[in-house]
Amino acid sequence: MSSKEGKSNFIISAFVTDYHTLRVGGLVFAGIIVFLSIILLAGNKICKCGKANVSPSSFSF
């Protein structure tokens, strides 16, 4: 009976999570997403800065 207890303890301990690594990985992922979203928003404003605003009604066919 003690061999079953030993196996169950081994199975449970095999799935111990390293919370520090998980936390650091999540923070890095969140930081990358925030950085990319800022670049995307700033890039759209930079691209629109030099273009003239043309209304669709000014075209004649």
C-alpha positions in Angstrom: 0.0 0.0 0.0 2.9 2.4 0.6 4.0 2.0 -3.1 0.6 3.5 -4.2 1.0 6.4 -1.9 4.5 7.0 -3.2 3.3 7.0 -6.8 0.4 9.4 -6.1 2.8 11.8 -4.4 5.1 11.6 -7.4 2.3 12.3 -9.8 1.0 15.3 -7.8 4.5 16.7 -7.4 5.2 16.4 -11.2 2.7 19.2 -11.9 4.1 21.8 -9.5 4.1 25.1 -11.2 6.9 27.6 -11.0 4.8 30.7 -10.4 7.8 33.1 -10.6 8.6 32.1 -14.1 4.9 32.2 -15.1 4.6 35.7 -13.6 7.7 37.0 -15.4 6.6 35.4 -18.7 3.1 37.0 -18.4 4.6 40.4 -17.6 7.0 40.2 -20.6 4.1 39.1 -22.9 1.9 42.0 -21.6 4.8 44.5 -22.1 5.3 43.4 -25.7 1.6 43.7 -26.5 1.5 47.2 -25.0 4.7 48.3 -26.8 3.3 46.9 -30.2 0.0 48.6 -29.7 1.7 52.0 -28.9 3.8 51.6 -32.1 0.7 50.7 -34.1 -1.2 53.8 -32.9 1.7 56.1 -33.3 2.4 54.7 -36.7 -1.1 55.4 -37.9 -0.9 59.0 -36.8 2.5 59.5 -38.4 1.3 58.1 -41.7 -1.9 60.3 -41.7 0.1 63.4 -40.9 1.5 64.1 -44.4 -1.5 63.1 -46.4 -4.1 65.6 -47.6 -7.7 64.9 -46.7 -9.6 64.2 -49.9 -13.4 63.8 -49.6 -15.0 61.1 -51.8 -17.5 63.6 -53.3 -14.7 65.6 -55.0 -14.2 62.8 -57.6 -16.1 63.1 -60.9 -16.4 60.4 -63.4 
